């Protein structure tokens, strides 16, 4: 297996997004988009989301593409809060002595 | 407690609404109708002499010692086979009975060695006790006649001996193998004086026979005929502590019988509600790994993985680790750190690991091995029912009329439950097996599946949908149940979907490989045969549509009204001893304990107030994504407790690439496992014998684990996690796991009523245990689903990307066997290697012949991911085009071959479908040789220079 395979995490994420969308498509387009978006929002780590947000969405299936676009729009409002959290240097925000 | 044998009531307990009152030796007793006189006497503290009777088997009436006199009845009936009658007056001790019993004992003892003082059963022998009980003083026959005293001992089994010179031919062992275990490996060969216990055919010994070494015969034997080798070596136990097995998800409870701090033997606890006094070879006998020479007892560190390990003190190891964690966190942020909790450690230990990650590291990058096994169960049942667990207790199977087993092999993977299921099947319950392989359940003594749907790997959803098609289109759905308990609109959408001709058994036959009439027969049987229960395993979940299949199973159960009472339900057979608990404790990256999403501010606040920290509101990384992030350079620290991801996870080369990219890998385990090849810190772990805590089994049953000896490594695993937590700046002060359990109860709604004290009193509790279910919930969704209305989910069949073709024309599927457990870390270090010294590749005769292969030949197994070599076993248990192997030995490297395909919803790996080609080989592949060299280099431990 090539190093490129192991390194191409972007391709993995696109595959994952398409797989979710394909398995939800039987619920009808709008519901599938909504549920794909919700699934990715609930279960993907922020850097995975950031990576696919920055990806070429034209490579995705239509349901996956619409779902990513939807959550990308919603995510922009939350970016500031996430950056502040992740920049913490001490142990969590623990105030234990 | 001091050592006492568990009370034996002589015959099984009988349940009846009708009660019967009688008098025994002038004492009144009232018992359920159907109870034997023997048991009734035992219930009031009486003790009628017996040798062939024991209370986990039907009465046999052969030894003639348990005779009684009954007023108005003729003769001296056997009390074991005589049911109580109203007003009966029984005498258990009269001169006549005394004479008869002495006569019987004389006959037994006339052909029995008189070596009590040197016998391993001395002072723990029912024959000895019974001889004393009946007042035997001499044997008038003498000892010069024909006898069996010269019979040779069979020492073939690694754990127990069979000495026929001591056998009294009571048949308890034969009956235990039949009734309790269901293997039927033993028989009484010959008649009269020539009667002898035989394991299998002439020429067989215990090891070569079909005996599965469950030990039920050893436990049943009233003499030293069948005796544990450990008792012979160590002596009689002096005390016993009840604890819970650390192998599979059945969660058998045992008495750990001790002599000092030495474990003499493990005896199944009769009051254990999961196992009801039975066990398998692993739990009963395979505990020797706890003091195996491979066990690492001292912490070790190294700067890089190409260096040998350096043994250090606990203080240095913890300090070194904490300094590295803090440094990397300062450089890369909290989300560069994460961990994997253990499904073998206790609930309390798992809870602390995820707490360390969340409160200490500052991320939600925590995951568990359920990722690779039953994560689809959590997702699928949560979507449909509202809970992430099975709906029944194990006892429920005894009320089932139709049992459907999908992608599971309980006789191998959950043996004690498998035995219980087989008992119900022998009573007449019907069986449907959905599996590509002809598992033992399909055809075994006195059991034959009514339907075996031998589907092509990867077509589970198609089969479930075609079953549903039959139920809906033939009018077999339980409409009353659905209208009352489920969302009717969703049902109608789903019913319309499954009714489509393209979901009929006839249309899908070409896809699944299952004849349409077989599907129709199975569906009709399940829908109309009475109480229908579904049991499933990793053959359902470890697929690209694992979650969809789980939802399909839930759909079928709801459609046929088989939820919410005894004998029915959806039952995932969870693999590991505490994988259910691990999930319950918040090990998943998106959920806190009790399956509540991290984004929920109210849930986070509960934890934040208790822990004094602010928690990350975003989901963290799942295990496969940790490797991706590591390769990307954004995930740098991994704390792995009690898991061996390099051996157990798929696509080994990707896992090793991920681990190799990390800056700090901390492994906490008993042994230098495969993952430790890539570790920088090794923290020695403790076994289940060395700590207190709880495990939660597949029936949601929380059971105590009790410490029977001090941890050889110095600390329980929970103490190690606490040391690390405090070293990075937290302030934990737990002194006993019961305090951690109190915290879990405080923070987790399904555990509110659980406490160590309560478990001590009641033995076990099945969650939820809270205000609504103060005593726990053996059966769930009785009055309604947890989510309110049951949800029907449309599950469209999407073929896996993994297809066989010209280059890889066969499909590989994987599984477990009885004697080894998962990656074999424990069982490979016990006598169980006698049965399975290596993983083998099962091939159909046609496929083998086409390749010039026969049993024991080396064969190269290749997929698009990689290749490995192992020996072949030619068998028709697999269908043509399908091959099968296990993954218990690291040298096999089975996961070099498995791919990165996974379940769409949970990333549970698709272990069960890999396109492969098989060719003859001379021996190990280059990868295997390189890996062996890497492994040997990685395990070097620098020698410590002697002090001056």
Interface residues (C-beta under 8 A of the other chain):
Chain A: X1 X3 X5 X6 X7 X9 X12 X16 X19 X20 X22 X23 X25 X26 X27 X39 X42 X43 X44 X45 X46 X47 X48 X82 X85 X86 X87 X88 X89 X90 X91 X92 X93 X94 X95 X96 X97
Chain B: X326 X329 X330 X333 X334 X335 X358 X359 X360 X361 X362 X365 X497 X544 X545 X548 X589 X590 X597 X599 X611 X612 X613 X614 X615 X616 X617 X618 X619 X620 X621 X622 X625 X628 X629 X631 X632 X634 X651 X653 X654 X657 X658 X728 X729 X730 X731 X794 X795 X796 X798 X864 X865 X866 X900 X904 X905 X907
